[in-house]
Amino acid sequence: MKNRMIDLAETIKSRRTIHDFIPDKTPDKIVVKDAITTACWAPNHHLTEPWRFYLLEKETITNVCKLNKEILLETKGNETAENKYRRWMNIPGWLVVTCQKSDDEIRYQEDYASCCCVIQNLMLVLWQKGIGTKWSTGTITFDERFYDLIWVNRELENVVGIIWYGYPAEIPQTVRKPLQQVLTELP
């Protein structure tokens, strides 16, 4: 058991957000589906299992990239829109995670937190398999047209994020604040 805990701690500490993927090397869908199955063991209040996963294929990915380009043309100009379009088209794997809505605000907050846990689990499981991820919540995830493209009813679900995945072209380095900056001990 001790070795498993060391492995888990090392996986958590070594995982990084990947910005650049090897473009033509897409992880096997079976590996991704197995990772989703494992990720779903995230804690969730009253076992609501509020998460939903949408594995995007080439046609949908292309349409999402075109929509993002359109949004960026309106807000950032042609050069930024074109650069982002090319970059997004080279991302090998796309997954969208949503959270089922609830009329009960407290339940929805708990469910949303559970969806965040499931995403973290997913990223850690994929990382153990050498697959990097980036969790994105950009402007596009709030656009009605995006919901239409991924066939999600906004009345029933909210997008928690796009999870891009693939084999890392580069693994960034980072540091965290010391414990004394983030921990307060109360009497």
C-alpha positions in Angstrom: 0.0 0.0 0.0 2.9 2.4 0.8 4.3 2.1 -2.7 0.9 2.9 -4.2 0.6 6.1 -2.1 4.1 7.1 -3.2 3.1 6.5 -6.8 -0.1 8.5 -6.4 1.7 11.4 -4.7 4.3 11.4 -7.5 1.6 11.4 -10.2 -0.2 14.3 -8.5 3.1 16.3 -8.2 4.4 15.6 -11.7 1.1 16.2 -13.6 1.3 19.4 -15.7 -1.1 21.2 -17.9 0.1 20.5 -21.4 -0.1 23.3 -24.0 1.7 21.6 -26.9 0.8 18.1 -28.0 2.4 15.9 -30.6 -0.2 16.7 -33.3 -0.5 13.4 -35.3 -0.3 11.0 -32.4 -3.8 10.5 -30.8 -4.2 8.2 -27.8 -6.3 5.1 -28.3 -10.0 5.7 -27.5 -10.1 2.5 -25.4 -7.4 4.0 -23.1 -9.4 7.3 -22.8 -12.7 5.4 -22.1 -11.0 3.3 -19.4 -9.6 6.5 -17.9 -13.2 7.9 -17.9 -14.5 4.8 -16.2 -11.9 5.1 -13.4 -12.4 8.9 -13.1 -16.1 8.3 -12.3 -15.1 7.0 -8.9 -14.9 10.7 -7.8 -16.7 11.7 -4.7 -20.3 12.9 -5.3 -22.9 13.9 -2.8 -25.8 11.4 -2.6 -24.1 9.5 -5.5 -25.7 11.8 -8.1 -23.0 11.1 -10.7 -23.8 14.5 -12.4 -21.0 14.3 -15.0 -21.5 13.7 -18.6 -18.7 13.1 -21.2 -18.7 14.0 -24.9 -15.9 12.5 -26.9 -15.5 14.7 -30.0 -14.7 13.4 -33.4 -13.1 15.2 -36.4 -16.2 16.8 -37.8 -17.3 18.2 -34.5 -13.7 19.3 -33.6 -13.5 21.2 -37.0 -16.8 22.9 -36.4 -15.8 23.9 -32.9 -12.5 25.3 -34.2 -14.4 27.3 -36.9 -16.8 28.7 -34.3 -13.9 29.7 -32.0 -12.2 31.4 -35.0 -15.5 33.3 -35.7 -15.7 34.4 -32.1 -12.0 35.5 -32.1 -12.4 37.4 -35.4 -15.1 39.5 -33.7 -13.1 40.2 -30.6 -9.3 39.8 -31.3 -8.8 40.2 -35.0 -7.7 38.0 -37.9 -4.2 37.1 -36.9 -5.1 35.9 -33.4 -8.2 34.0 -34.8 -6.1 32.3 -37.6 -3.3 31.3 -35.2 -5.7 29.9 -32.6 -7.6 28.0 -35.3 -4.4 26.3 -36.6 -3.3 25.5 -33.0 -6.7 24.0 -32.0 -6.9 22.0 -35.2 -3.6 20.3 -34.2 -4.9 19.2 -30.8 -5.2 15.4 -31.1 -8.0 14.6 -28.5 -11.1 16.5 -27.4 -13.4 15.7 -24.6 -16.2 17.9 -23.2 -17.3 17.4 -19.6 -20.7 18.7 -18.5 -22.6 18.9 -15.2 -26.3 18.1 -15.0 -28.3 21.1 -13.7 -30.4 21.1 -10.6 -33.1 23.4 -9.3 -31.5 23.1 -5.9 -28.6 25.6 -5.9 -26.7 23.8 -3.1 -27.0 20.4 -4.8 -25.8 22.0 -8.1 -22.7 23.5 -6.3 -22.0 20.0 -4.8 -22.5 18.4 -8.2 -20.2 21.0 -9.9 -17.5 20.3 -7.4 -17.9 16.6 -8.1 -17.5 17.2 -11.8 -14.2 19.1 -11.0 -13.1 16.0 -9.0 -13.9 13.7 -11.9 -11.9 15.9 -14.3 -8.9 15.9 -11.9 -9.2 12.1 -11.6 -9.3 11.8 -15.4 -6.2 14.0 -15.8 -4.3 12.0 -13.3 -5.2 8.6 -14.8 -4.3 9.8 -18.3 -1.0 11.3 -16.9 -0.1 7.9 -15.5 -0.4 6.5 -19.0 1.8 9.2 -20.5 -1.1 11.3 -21.9 -1.1 15.0 -21.1 -4.2 17.2 -20.7 -5.4 20.8 -20.7 -8.6 21.8 -19.0 -10.0 24.8 -20.8 -13.0 27.0 -19.9 -12.6 29.7 -22.5 -15.2 32.0 -24.0 -16.4 29.3 -26.4 -17.7 27.1 -23.5 -20.3 29.8 -22.7 -21.5 30.3 -26.3 -24.9 28.9 -27.2 -23.6 27.8 -30.6 -21.0 25.6 -28.8 -23.8 23.8 -27.0 -25.5 23.2 -30.3 -22.4 21.8 -31.9 -21.8 19.3 -29.2 -25.6 18.4 -28.9 -25.9 19.4 -25.3 -29.2 20.9 -24.0 -28.2 24.0 -22.0 -31.4 23.7 -20.0 -30.2 20.4 -18.6 -26.4 20.6 -18.5 -23.6 23.1 -18.1 -20.1 22.7 -19.7 -17.5 22.4 -17.0 -14.7 22.3 -19.5 -13.1 21.1 -22.6 -10.4 18.6 -21.9 -7.7 18.5 -24.6 -5.5 15.4 -24.5 -2.6 13.8 -26.3 1.0 13.0 -26.0 3.0 16.0 -24.7 5.4 17.7 -27.1 6.8 19.5 -24.0 6.3 19.2 -20.3 6.4 22.6 -18.5 8.0 23.0 -15.1 6.3 24.7 -12.3 6.4 25.2 -8.5 3.9 25.6 -5.8 3.7 28.0 -2.8 5.1 26.7 0.4 2.6 25.1 2.8 2.8 27.9 5.3 1.4 30.3 2.6 -1.7 28.2 2.1 -2.4 26.5 5.4 -3.9 28.2 8.5 -4.0 26.2 11.7 -6.9 27.1 14.0 -7.0 26.5 17.7 
